[in-house]
Amino acid sequence: MIRPAYMIGLALVAGGCVLPFVTEGYTIYSMTRLLALAIAIAGVNLLTGVAGLFSIGQSAFFALGAYAVGIGGQQLGLSPYLCLPLAALWGGLLGFGFGWPAARLSAVHLALLTWGLAISLPRVLKSTWLEDWTGGVQGLYLERPGAPVWTGLTDDQWWWFVTLAITLAVFVMLDNVLRSRWGRAFRAARDQPLAASSMGVHVGYYRALAFAVSGAVTAVAGAITGLLDDFVAPDAYSVFFSITLLVGAVAGGIHSLAGALVGAVMLAVLSSLSQGLSQYIAFPIYGFVLIGLIMLAPRGVTPQFERLLRWLSGRLTQGRRG
C-alpha cells in the first residue's frame, strides 16, 4: 500500500510539472525560491525538531552554500552544477566540525554559540583579507547557466525543474535518514541522552552528525538561492534570516518534513505582507506571528491539519456505521 504522504507528494510533483507552463516568469522565479526556502527549513526541522538541538546560526550555513557557488564559479572556474554538491560538502564539513564541540553544551550555551556563528560570519565575509575571494562588502555576482537549447524551456522554467528535482532528492534523503538508525539515534539522544548513551549510542557523535546533515541541506538551499538571485552579499545572511527560518519551521510543524513546505509558504505570505517595511517593523511582526502560532497550534499547522483530517475521517466512519 502507498502511504498517504507519498500520494500527496506524487500529486504535488504532478502539479509542479504543470506549474511552469501555466504561470508567468516572475511567479515561477518566486515559486523556485520558495522550494529553496523549504529545503533550508527542512534542515532546521531535522536539527531542532528531530535532534533537539536549538540553533539560530543556520544563516551561516546558508551563506556558505551561496558563497561556495560564487567562489567556485568566479575564482575557480567551476560549473554551477558542480558547485551545488560542493556546497553540500562544505556545509556538511562545517556542520560536523562546529557540531562536535557544540553538541556537548547545554541548550542555552548552544543557542549563544550558534548566535555567535550567525553574527560573526557576515563580518568575516566582509573582511579585507578575504575580499579577493568574497568580494567584501560589495559581494559577488553569479552567472546562472541558461536552459539547454534542446529542452525548449525558458531559464526560469529550467531552474524550476532543477530546483524541484533537488527538493525531491533532499526530502527523500531526509525521510530515509529519519527512518534509519540515524533517525532513531537522533530521537534517542534528544529524549533520553543518558539512557541512549548506556545503550551504546554515542550522543556527541550523532548530535554532530545532525549538525552535518542540516548544514549540508541548508548550504544546498543557499547555493540555489544565490544562483537564482545572481548575487550574494554578506548582509543578506544575518541573524534575522536564521530567526525567519525558525519561524517557518515552527509555523509549518518543526517535527515534520511536510511542515517545511507549509512553513515556506507561510513565510512567503508574511514576506509579501511585510514588503516595503523596514526590518525594525518586520521583526516584531514575525515575533507576534510566532507567539500566536505557539498559542494556537503548538506543534505547527501541519500536525493540526492532520488531526483535523483524522477527526473528519472518524466522523465519516461513524456516520456510515450509523
C-alpha positions as CSV (number, residue, x, y, z in Angstrom):
1,M,0.0,0.0,0.0
2,I,1.2,3.5,-0.8
3,R,1.4,5.8,2.2
4,P,-0.9,9.0,2.1
5,A,2.2,11.1,2.4
6,Y,3.6,9.6,-0.8
7,M,0.3,10.0,-2.6
8,I,0.3,13.7,-1.6
9,G,3.9,14.0,-2.8
10,L,3.1,12.5,-6.1
11,A,0.2,14.9,-6.6
12,L,2.4,17.8,-5.7
13,V,5.1,16.6,-8.2
14,A,2.5,16.3,-10.9
15,G,1.2,19.8,-10.2
16,G,4.8,21.1,-10.1
17,C,5.5,19.7,-13.6
18,V,2.5,21.6,-15.0
19,L,3.0,24.9,-13.0
20,P,5.8,26.5,-15.1
21,F,3.7,26.2,-18.2
22,V,0.7,28.0,-16.8
23,T,2.3,30.9,-14.9
24,E,4.5,33.8,-15.9
25,G,8.2,34.2,-15.4
26,Y,8.3,36.1,-12.1
27,T,5.8,33.8,-10.5
28,I,8.0,30.8,-11.5
29,Y,11.0,32.5,-10.0
30,S,9.2,33.2,-6.8
31,M,8.0,29.6,-6.5
32,T,11.5,28.3,-7.2
33,R,12.9,30.5,-4.3
34,L,10.1,29.0,-2.2
35,L,11.3,25.5,-2.9
36,A,14.8,26.5,-1.9
37,L,13.5,28.0,1.3
38,A,11.6,24.8,2.1
39,I,14.9,22.9,1.8
40,A,16.5,25.3,4.3
41,I,13.6,24.9,6.7
42,A,13.8,21.1,6.4
43,G,17.3,21.4,7.7
44,V,16.0,23.3,10.7
45,N,13.3,20.6,11.3
46,L,15.9,17.9,11.3
47,L,18.3,19.7,13.6
48,T,15.8,21.2,16.1
49,G,12.6,19.2,15.7
50,V,14.2,15.7,15.4
51,A,17.7,16.0,17.1
52,G,16.5,18.6,19.7
53,L,19.4,21.0,19.0
54,F,18.3,24.6,19.1
55,S,20.2,26.7,16.5
56,I,19.9,30.3,15.4
57,G,23.0,30.0,13.2
58,Q,21.5,28.4,10.1
59,S,22.1,31.6,8.1
60,A,25.8,30.8,8.3
61,F,25.4,27.5,6.5
62,F,23.0,29.2,4.0
63,A,25.7,31.8,3.3
64,L,28.4,29.2,3.0
65,G,26.4,27.5,0.2
66,A,25.8,30.8,-1.6
67,Y,29.4,31.8,-1.5
68,A,30.5,28.2,-2.5
69,V,28.8,28.7,-5.8
70,G,30.1,32.3,-6.2
71,I,33.7,31.5,-5.3
72,G,33.7,28.2,-7.2
73,G,32.3,29.9,-10.3
74,Q,34.3,33.1,-10.4
75,Q,37.6,32.2,-8.7
76,L,37.9,28.5,-9.6
77,G,36.0,28.5,-12.9
78,L,33.8,25.5,-11.9
79,S,30.4,24.8,-13.3
80,P,27.5,25.9,-11.0
81,Y,26.1,22.4,-11.3
82,L,29.3,21.0,-9.9
83,C,29.3,23.7,-7.2
84,L,26.0,22.5,-5.8
85,P,27.3,19.2,-4.4
86,L,30.5,21.0,-3.3
87,A,28.3,23.4,-1.3
88,A,26.7,20.4,0.4
89,L,30.1,19.0,1.1
90,W,31.3,22.3,2.6
91,G,28.2,22.7,4.6
92,G,28.4,19.2,6.0
93,L,32.0,19.5,7.0
94,L,31.4,22.9,8.7
95,G,28.3,21.5,10.4
96,F,30.2,18.4,11.7
97,G,33.2,20.5,12.8
98,F,31.0,23.0,14.5
99,G,28.7,20.4,16.0
100,W,31.3,18.2,17.5
101,P,32.3,20.5,20.3
102,A,28.9,22.4,20.4
103,A,26.8,19.3,20.9
104,R,28.3,18.9,24.3
105,L,27.0,22.2,25.5
106,S,23.7,22.9,27.3
107,A,20.7,24.3,25.3
108,V,21.4,27.9,26.5
109,H,25.1,27.8,25.6
110,L,24.4,26.1,22.3
111,A,21.9,28.9,21.4
112,L,24.5,31.5,22.3
113,L,27.2,29.7,20.3
114,T,25.1,29.4,17.2
115,W,24.1,33.1,17.6
116,G,27.7,34.0,17.7
117,L,28.3,32.0,14.5
118,A,25.5,33.9,12.7
119,I,26.9,37.2,13.9
120,S,30.5,36.6,13.1
121,L,30.3,35.0,9.6
122,P,29.0,38.1,7.7
123,R,31.8,40.2,9.3
124,V,34.3,37.6,8.2
125,L,32.9,37.7,4.7
126,K,33.4,41.5,4.7
127,S,37.0,41.3,5.9
128,T,39.7,42.8,3.7
129,W,41.9,39.7,3.8
130,L,39.1,37.7,2.1
131,E,37.9,40.5,-0.2
132,D,39.6,39.0,-3.2
133,W,37.6,35.8,-2.8
134,T,34.3,37.0,-1.3
135,G,34.0,40.5,-2.9
136,G,33.9,42.0,0.6
137,V,31.1,44.4,1.3
138,Q,30.2,44.6,-2.5
139,G,29.5,40.8,-2.7
140,L,29.8,38.6,-5.8
141,Y,27.8,38.5,-9.0
142,L,27.0,35.0,-10.1
143,E,26.4,33.7,-13.7
144,R,23.4,31.4,-13.7
145,P,23.5,28.9,-16.6
146,G,20.6,29.2,-19.1
147,A,18.4,26.4,-20.1
148,P,19.8,23.9,-22.7
149,V,18.6,24.6,-26.1
150,W,17.3,21.1,-26.6
151,T,14.8,21.5,-23.7
152,G,12.9,24.3,-25.3
153,L,12.4,25.8,-21.9
154,T,13.0,29.4,-20.6
155,D,15.6,30.0,-18.0
156,D,13.0,30.3,-15.2
157,Q,11.3,27.1,-16.3
158,W,14.6,25.2,-16.4
159,W,15.7,26.3,-13.0
160,W,12.2,25.4,-11.6
161,F,12.6,21.8,-12.7
162,V,16.2,21.7,-11.5
163,T,15.2,23.0,-8.0
164,L,12.2,20.7,-8.0
165,A,14.4,17.7,-8.6
166,I,16.9,18.8,-5.9
167,T,14.0,19.4,-3.5
168,L,12.6,15.9,-4.1
169,A,16.0,14.3,-3.7
170,V,16.7,16.2,-0.4
171,F,13.3,15.3,1.0
172,V,13.5,11.7,0.1
173,M,17.0,11.5,1.6
174,L,15.9,13.2,4.8
175,D,12.9,10.9,5.0
176,N,15.2,7.9,4.7
177,V,17.5,9.3,7.3
178,L,14.6,9.8,9.8
179,R,13.5,6.2,9.3
180,S,17.0,4.8,9.6
181,R,19.1,4.1,12.7
182,W,20.4,7.6,12.4
183,G,16.9,9.0,12.9
184,R,16.3,6.7,15.9
185,A,19.6,7.7,17.4
186,F,18.8,11.4,16.9
187,R,15.5,11.0,18.8
188,A,17.1,8.9,21.5
189,A,19.8,11.5,22.1
190,R,17.1,14.2,22.2
191,D,14.7,12.5,24.6
192,Q,16.9,10.4,26.9
193,P,20.6,11.1,26.3
194,L,21.7,9.2,29.4
195,A,19.7,6.1,28.5
196,A,20.8,6.3,24.9
197,S,24.5,6.5,26.0
198,S,24.1,3.5,28.2
199,M,22.6,1.6,25.3
200,G,25.7,2.3,23.2
201,V,24.6,5.4,21.3
202,H,27.4,7.9,21.0
203,V,25.3,11.0,21.8
204,G,28.0,13.6,20.9
205,Y,28.7,11.9,17.6
206,Y,25.1,11.7,16.5
207,R,24.4,15.3,17.5
208,A,27.4,16.4,15.4
209,L,26.1,14.2,12.6
210,A,22.7,16.0,12.9
211,F,24.6,19.3,12.5
212,A,26.4,17.9,9.5
213,V,23.3,16.8,7.6
214,S,21.4,20.0,8.5
215,G,24.4,22.1,7.4
216,A,24.7,20.3,4.1
217,V,21.0,20.6,3.3
218,T,20.9,24.3,4.3
219,A,24.1,25.0,2.2
220,V,22.4,23.5,-0.9
221,A,19.4,25.8,-0.3
222,G,21.8,28.8,-0.1
223,A,23.6,27.8,-3.3
224,I,20.3,27.5,-5.2
225,T,19.1,30.9,-3.9
226,G,22.4,32.5,-4.8
227,L,22.1,31.3,-8.3
228,L,18.5,32.4,-8.6
229,D,19.4,35.9,-7.4
230,D,22.6,36.1,-9.5
231,F,24.2,37.9,-6.5
232,V,25.4,37.1,-3.0
233,A,26.3,39.7,-0.3
234,P,27.1,39.3,3.4
235,D,24.3,41.5,4.7
236,A,21.7,39.1,3.3
237,Y,22.6,36.4,5.8
238,S,22.0,38.0,9.2
239,V,20.7,36.6,12.4
240,F,17.2,37.8,11.3
241,F,17.3,35.3,8.4
242,S,18.1,32.5,10.9
243,I,15.1,33.5,13.0
244,T,13.0,33.7,9.9
245,L,13.8,30.0,9.1
246,L,13.0,29.1,12.7
247,V,9.6,30.9,12.4
248,G,8.9,28.9,9.2
249,A,9.8,25.7,10.9
250,V,7.6,26.3,13.9
251,A,4.8,27.6,11.8
252,G,4.7,24.6,9.5
253,G,5.5,21.9,12.0
254,I,9.0,21.5,13.3
255,H,8.7,17.8,13.7
256,S,7.5,17.1,10.2
257,L,9.2,17.3,6.8
258,A,5.9,18.2,5.2
259,G,5.9,21.1,7.6
260,A,8.9,22.6,5.8
261,L,6.8,23.1,2.7
262,V,3.9,24.6,4.7
263,G,6.3,26.9,6.6
264,A,7.9,28.1,3.4
265,V,4.5,29.0,2.0
266,M,3.6,30.9,5.2
267,L,6.9,32.8,5.2
268,A,6.2,33.8,1.6
269,V,2.8,35.1,2.7
270,L,4.4,37.0,5.6
271,S,7.1,38.4,3.3
272,S,4.5,39.7,0.9
273,L,2.5,41.3,3.7
274,S,5.6,43.0,5.2
275,Q,7.1,44.0,1.9
276,G,8.2,47.6,2.0
277,L,8.6,47.7,5.8
278,S,11.9,48.2,7.5
279,Q,13.5,45.3,9.4
280,Y,12.7,47.0,12.7
281,I,9.0,46.8,11.9
282,A,9.1,43.4,10.2
283,F,10.9,41.8,13.1
284,P,8.0,42.4,15.6
285,I,5.6,41.1,13.0
286,Y,7.4,37.8,12.9
287,G,7.5,37.7,16.6
288,F,3.8,38.2,17.0
289,V,3.1,35.6,14.4
290,L,5.3,33.1,16.2
291,I,3.7,33.8,19.6
292,G,0.2,33.4,18.0
293,L,1.2,30.1,16.4
294,I,2.7,28.7,19.6
295,M,-0.5,29.5,21.5
296,L,-3.0,28.3,18.8
297,A,-1.0,25.5,17.2
298,P,1.9,24.5,19.4
299,R,3.0,21.7,17.1
300,G,2.6,23.7,13.9
301,V,0.0,24.0,11.1
302,T,0.7,20.6,9.5
303,P,0.0,18.4,12.7
304,Q,-3.1,20.4,13.3
305,F,-4.3,19.8,9.8
306,E,-3.5,16.1,10.2
307,R,-5.6,16.0,13.4
308,L,-8.4,17.7,11.6
309,L,-8.3,15.1,8.8
310,R,-8.3,12.2,11.3
311,W,-11.3,13.8,13.1
312,L,-13.2,14.2,9.9
313,S,-12.3,10.6,8.9
314,G,-13.6,9.4,12.2
315,R,-16.9,11.3,11.9
316,L,-17.4,10.0,8.4
317,T,-16.8,6.4,9.6
318,Q,-19.3,6.8,12.5
319,G,-21.8,8.3,10.1
320,R,-21.6,5.3,7.8
321,R,-21.9,2.8,10.7
322,G,-25.0,4.8,11.9
